[in-house]
């Protein structure tokens, strides 16, 4: 298992477009629990640079590639909105990180 971590950012003046697009995205890509567990569904903060969001999904074993494809397809739907930017990162779980060095995490 691994985490898919997504950050998004956009200027405040496109909030109405983002909200409209988010509704469209939710209809086209309803939550798929077969891919993993949404640990942080969507954390949002406003800054002087605009709006930033963070989401974290704990991906089920063997579903990382499919989860990444879905994340890319979802975020690509926002591409026409001026100033919309995103990043998708894959993070190891604690168990995976310890396992990489032949250890188990402390209990």
Z-matrix of the N, CA and C atoms (Angstrom, degrees):
N
C 1 1.448
C 2 1.521 1 109.04
N 3 1.306 2 115.03 1 151.44
C 4 1.461 3 121.84 2 177.59
C 5 1.523 4 107.70 3 -146.19
N 6 1.309 5 115.38 4 170.28
C 7 1.463 6 120.99 5 175.29
C 8 1.521 7 109.69 6 -103.46
N 9 1.309 8 116.38 7 139.20
C 10 1.461 9 121.80 8 166.33
C 11 1.517 10 105.55 9 -103.56
N 12 1.325 11 116.01 10 120.62
C 13 1.460 12 122.45 11 -178.05
C 14 1.529 13 107.70 12 -113.69
N 15 1.320 14 115.93 13 124.71
C 16 1.465 15 121.06 14 -178.44
C 17 1.519 16 109.46 15 -120.16
N 18 1.324 17 115.08 16 128.86
C 19 1.465 18 122.48 17 172.89
C 20 1.524 19 107.38 18 -113.15
N 21 1.331 20 116.62 19 138.12
C 22 1.463 21 119.95 20 172.31
C 23 1.519 22 108.54 21 -130.02
N 24 1.330 23 114.80 22 157.03
C 25 1.455 24 120.27 23 178.02
C 26 1.521 25 108.27 24 -150.81
N 27 1.339 26 115.28 25 140.54
C 28 1.457 27 119.87 26 175.78
C 29 1.525 28 109.51 27 -154.21
N 30 1.330 29 117.25 28 157.74
C 31 1.460 30 120.30 29 178.62
C 32 1.527 31 111.14 30 -71.58
N 33 1.305 32 115.53 31 150.75
C 34 1.474 33 121.14 32 -177.14
C 35 1.521 34 113.16 33 -60.30
N 36 1.310 35 117.33 34 -29.84
C 37 1.470 36 119.05 35 -175.17
C 38 1.528 37 113.90 36 -72.34
N 39 1.332 38 118.42 37 -7.55
C 40 1.465 39 119.93 38 177.71
C 41 1.531 40 112.31 39 -107.13
N 42 1.329 41 116.80 40 13.52
C 43 1.476 42 119.77 41 -179.83
C 44 1.531 43 112.08 42 -53.00
N 45 1.347 44 119.84 43 -46.12
C 46 1.474 45 117.99 44 179.67
C 47 1.532 46 113.05 45 -58.02
N 48 1.323 47 117.61 46 -38.53
C 49 1.462 48 120.88 47 178.34
C 50 1.527 49 111.18 48 -67.51
N 51 1.325 50 116.52 49 -39.73
C 52 1.466 51 121.53 50 179.40
C 53 1.527 52 110.35 51 -63.25
N 54 1.327 53 116.56 52 -45.89
C 55 1.474 54 120.77 53 -179.38
C 56 1.527 55 110.35 54 -61.82
N 57 1.320 56 116.57 55 -44.63
C 58 1.470 57 120.76 56 178.63
C 59 1.535 58 110.17 57 -60.62
N 60 1.325 59 115.59 58 -44.70
C 61 1.467 60 119.89 59 -179.42
C 62 1.533 61 110.96 60 -67.52
N 63 1.327 62 117.82 61 -37.30
C 64 1.467 63 121.45 62 179.99
C 65 1.530 64 110.98 63 -60.76
N 66 1.306 65 116.82 64 -37.90
C 67 1.472 66 120.73 65 177.59
C 68 1.524 67 109.86 66 -65.38
N 69 1.314 68 116.28 67 -43.17
C 70 1.469 69 121.62 68 177.67
C 71 1.534 70 110.96 69 -62.64
N 72 1.321 71 116.66 70 -44.18
C 73 1.472 72 121.94 71 -179.91
C 74 1.527 73 110.61 72 -63.12
N 75 1.330 74 117.05 73 -43.16
C 76 1.473 75 120.93 74 -179.47
C 77 1.527 76 111.33 75 -62.65
N 78 1.310 77 116.19 76 -35.18
C 79 1.475 78 119.09 77 177.93
C 80 1.525 79 111.35 78 -70.46
N 81 1.335 80 115.97 79 -41.61
C 82 1.467 81 120.13 80 -177.60
C 83 1.531 82 111.84 81 -75.91
N 84 1.339 83 116.76 82 -34.21
C 85 1.460 84 121.88 83 -177.78
C 86 1.526 85 110.52 84 -124.79
N 87 1.340 86 117.88 85 71.14
C 88 1.465 87 118.23 86 176.79
C 89 1.531 88 109.39 87 -62.71
N 90 1.322 89 115.82 88 157.14
C 91 1.463 90 120.18 89 -178.10
C 92 1.525 91 110.20 90 -54.27
N 93 1.319 92 116.28 91 135.22
C 94 1.461 93 122.96 92 -179.06
C 95 1.520 94 108.53 93 -118.38
N 96 1.320 95 116.83 94 94.62
C 97 1.462 96 121.83 95 -177.13
C 98 1.523 97 112.74 96 -68.64
N 99 1.333 98 117.49 97 -12.74
C 100 1.470 99 119.06 98 178.21
C 101 1.530 100 111.11 99 -71.07
N 102 1.341 101 117.14 100 -17.71
C 103 1.465 102 120.89 101 -179.96
C 104 1.517 103 112.66 102 -87.44
N 105 1.327 104 116.85 103 -29.93
C 106 1.449 105 119.15 104 -178.45
C 107 1.512 106 112.32 105 164.30
N 108 1.327 107 114.27 106 -173.12
C 109 1.455 108 122.24 107 -177.55
C 110 1.528 109 110.05 108 -107.50
N 111 1.312 110 115.85 109 129.57
C 112 1.458 111 120.78 110 177.55
C 113 1.527 112 108.63 111 -78.30
N 114 1.332 113 116.78 112 103.56
C 115 1.461 114 122.58 113 -177.44
C 116 1.535 115 110.08 114 -77.90
N 117 1.325 116 116.16 115 -45.17
C 118 1.468 117 122.81 116 173.16
C 119 1.526 118 105.35 117 -126.18
N 120 1.335 119 117.58 118 98.17
C 121 1.463 120 119.63 119 -175.56
C 122 1.532 121 112.89 120 -59.41
N 123 1.316 122 117.15 121 -45.82
C 124 1.454 123 119.93 122 179.62
C 125 1.519 124 109.25 123 -174.06
N 126 1.305 125 116.63 124 102.78
C 127 1.456 126 121.73 125 174.82
C 128 1.530 127 106.71 126 -95.78
N 129 1.336 128 116.55 127 136.23
C 130 1.465 129 121.28 128 -173.73
C 131 1.521 130 110.02 129 -128.60
N 132 1.344 131 115.33 130 139.07
C 133 1.460 132 119.12 131 172.55
C 134 1.524 133 109.02 132 -141.96
N 135 1.323 134 114.20 133 145.54
C 136 1.457 135 120.60 134 175.29
C 137 1.512 136 109.23 135 -102.48
N 138 1.325 137 116.34 136 136.32
C 139 1.459 138 121.53 137 178.18
C 140 1.522 139 108.53 138 -133.44
N 141 1.300 140 116.38 139 178.79
C 142 1.457 141 120.19 140 175.97
C 143 1.528 142 111.60 141 -67.77
N 144 1.333 143 116.65 142 -15.62
C 145 1.464 144 121.48 143 177.11
C 146 1.523 145 112.66 144 -92.32
N 147 1.326 146 117.48 145 0.49
C 148 1.459 147 120.93 146 -179.22
C 149 1.514 148 111.24 147 119.27
N 150 1.309 149 115.40 148 -150.42
C 151 1.462 150 122.39 149 -177.07
C 152 1.521 151 108.72 150 -106.32
N 153 1.330 152 115.70 151 137.17
C 154 1.465 153 122.11 152 177.06
C 155 1.520 154 108.13 153 -126.41
N 156 1.335 155 116.00 154 139.10
C 157 1.466 156 119.98 155 175.33
C 158 1.523 157 109.65 156 -126.65
N 159 1.313 158 114.14 157 159.33
C 160 1.459 159 122.64 158 177.49
C 161 1.515 160 107.46 159 -139.04
N 162 1.325 161 116.43 160 133.39
C 163 1.459 162 120.26 161 171.35
C 164 1.522 163 108.63 162 -135.66
N 165 1.328 164 115.41 163 146.95
C 166 1.462 165 121.52 164 -178.34
C 167 1.527 166 108.31 165 -134.00
N 168 1.320 167 115.72 166 127.90
C 169 1.462 168 121.89 167 177.59
C 170 1.517 169 109.08 168 -122.15
N 171 1.320 170 116.54 169 128.15
C 172 1.465 171 122.05 170 173.01
C 173 1.525 172 106.54 171 -86.30
N 174 1.322 173 115.95 172 110.19
C 175 1.457 174 122.02 173 -172.43
C 176 1.525 175 110.63 174 -83.06
N 177 1.321 176 115.23 175 138.29
C 178 1.466 177 119.75 176 177.57
C 179 1.529 178 110.21 177 -70.35
N 180 1.320 179 114.88 178 154.31
C 181 1.461 180 122.19 179 179.31
C 182 1.531 181 109.88 180 -52.42
N 183 1.327 182 116.24 181 130.14
C 184 1.460 183 121.38 182 177.46
C 185 1.513 184 115.05 183 80.40
N 186 1.319 185 118.85 184 3.69
C 187 1.456 186 122.07 185 -175.95
C 188 1.536 187 113.74 186 -112.38
N 189 1.336 188 117.28 187 6.88
C 190 1.463 189 119.85 188 -175.21
C 191 1.528 190 112.12 189 -61.87
N 192 1.304 191 117.52 190 -49.09
C 193 1.462 192 120.55 191 -177.97
C 194 1.529 193 110.93 192 -60.11
N 195 1.311 194 116.74 193 -45.04
C 196 1.462 195 121.07 194 179.13
C 197 1.529 196 110.80 195 -64.88
N 198 1.326 197 116.49 196 -39.95
C 199 1.463 198 120.42 197 178.43
C 200 1.515 199 112.19 198 -64.02
N 201 1.333 200 116.87 199 -40.87
C 202 1.462 201 120.76 200 177.91
C 203 1.526 202 111.41 201 -66.09
N 204 1.331 203 116.76 202 -41.87
C 205 1.479 204 119.95 203 177.00
C 206 1.521 205 110.90 204 -59.67
N 207 1.317 206 116.10 205 -43.30
C 208 1.467 207 120.49 206 -179.77
C 209 1.531 208 110.79 207 -64.68
N 210 1.331 209 116.91 208 -42.70
C 211 1.463 210 120.34 209 178.73
C 212 1.525 211 110.55 210 -61.37
N 213 1.327 212 117.07 211 -44.18
C 214 1.470 213 120.37 212 179.32
C 215 1.519 214 111.78 213 -63.95
N 216 1.324 215 116.95 214 -42.38
C 217 1.464 216 120.45 215 -179.86
C 218 1.527 217 110.94 216 -64.94
N 219 1.324 218 116.36 217 -40.18
C 220 1.460 219 121.28 218 179.21
C 221 1.528 220 110.77 219 -63.48
N 222 1.319 221 116.33 220 -49.74
C 223 1.467 222 120.33 221 -176.89
C 224 1.522 223 112.27 222 -69.81
N 225 1.312 224 117.45 223 -29.71
C 226 1.464 225 120.72 224 178.16
C 227 1.530 226 111.41 225 -61.40
N 228 1.313 227 116.85 226 -25.95
C 229 1.471 228 119.98 227 179.46
C 230 1.531 229 112.18 228 -64.61
N 231 1.329 230 117.18 229 -20.98
C 232 1.468 231 121.32 230 -179.80
C 233 1.530 232 112.56 231 -90.32
N 234 1.320 233 118.21 232 -2.37
C 235 1.466 234 122.73 233 -170.89
C 236 1.529 235 113.80 234 -57.94
N 237 1.304 236 117.97 235 -28.76
C 238 1.472 237 120.00 236 -177.70
C 239 1.534 238 112.79 237 -79.44
N 240 1.301 239 118.31 238 -6.65
C 241 1.467 240 121.18 239 -178.47
C 242 1.533 241 108.47 240 -86.63
N 243 1.333 242 116.96 241 121.10
C 244 1.467 243 120.61 242 -177.13
C 245 1.530 244 112.06 243 -58.58
N 246 1.326 245 115.39 244 130.74
C 247 1.458 246 121.21 245 176.10
C 248 1.505 247 115.38 246 85.80
N 249 1.337 248 118.31 247 -4.68
C 250 1.460 249 120.66 248 179.41
C 251 1.524 250 109.35 249 -73.71
N 252 1.324 251 116.52 250 127.13
C 253 1.464 252 122.63 251 178.68
C 254 1.529 253 108.46 252 -133.63
N 255 1.328 254 116.14 253 153.56
C 256 1.462 255 119.21 254 177.51
C 257 1.519 256 110.70 255 -151.83
N 258 1.317 257 114.12 256 162.77
C 259 1.463 258 120.49 257 169.56
C 260 1.523 259 107.72 258 -139.21
N 261 1.312 260 114.69 259 147.02
C 262 1.461 261 122.51 260 176.83
C 263 1.517 262 106.63 261 -121.81
N 264 1.324 263 116.45 262 125.59
C 265 1.458 264 121.45 263 -179.26
C 266 1.524 265 109.75 264 -125.47
N 267 1.311 266 115.74 265 149.62
C 268 1.459 267 121.85 266 173.81
C 269 1.521 268 107.23 267 -110.17
N 270 1.311 269 115.79 268 125.69
C 271 1.464 270 121.97 269 179.90
C 272 1.524 271 108.74 270 -118.07
N 273 1.315 272 116.44 271 143.87
C 274 1.462 273 121.83 272 176.22
C 275 1.526 274 109.73 273 -78.60
N 276 1.312 275 115.63 274 149.13
C 277 1.461 276 119.76 275 170.47
C 278 1.527 277 107.70 276 -75.29
N 279 1.322 278 116.71 277 166.35
C 280 1.458 279 120.86 278 178.32
C 281 1.532 280 110.38 279 -59.50
N 282 1.319 281 116.18 280 -41.17
C 283 1.464 282 120.82 281 179.90
C 284 1.526 283 110.66 282 -62.01
N 285 1.339 284 117.21 283 -41.83
C 286 1.466 285 120.76 284 179.07
C 287 1.527 286 110.95 285 -65.99
N 288 1.320 287 116.47 286 -41.54
C 289 1.465 288 120.49 287 -179.00
C 290 1.533 289 110.69 288 -63.28
N 291 1.316 290 116.69 289 -46.36
C 292 1.465 291 119.69 290 177.65
C 293 1.532 292 110.59 291 -65.58
N 294 1.331 293 115.96 292 -41.00
C 295 1.457 294 120.02 293 179.86
C 296 1.520 295 112.90 294 -60.64
N 297 1.327 296 116.80 295 -31.42
C 298 1.459 297 121.42 296 179.81
C 299 1.523 298 111.68 297 -63.42
N 300 1.329 299 116.24 298 -23.43
C 301 1.468 300 119.93 299 178.53
C 302 1.532 301 111.02 300 -110.27
N 303 1.342 302 115.29 301 18.49
C 304 1.459 303 120.37 302 175.80
C 305 1.509 304 114.31 303 72.47
N 306 1.303 305 118.62 304 25.38
C 307 1.463 306 122.57 305 -177.86
C 308 1.533 307 110.63 306 -124.42
N 309 1.324 308 114.38 307 169.01
C 310 1.456 309 121.74 308 172.19
C 311 1.520 310 107.38 309 -114.07
N 312 1.350 311 117.73 310 144.64
C 313 1.469 312 118.82 311 179.21
C 314 1.528 313 111.03 312 -65.23
N 315 1.322 314 117.06 313 150.66
C 316 1.473 315 119.43 314 177.39
C 317 1.528 316 110.61 315 -63.89
N 318 1.311 317 115.52 316 150.08
C 319 1.476 318 119.87 317 -179.64
C 320 1.499 319 112.41 318 -91.42
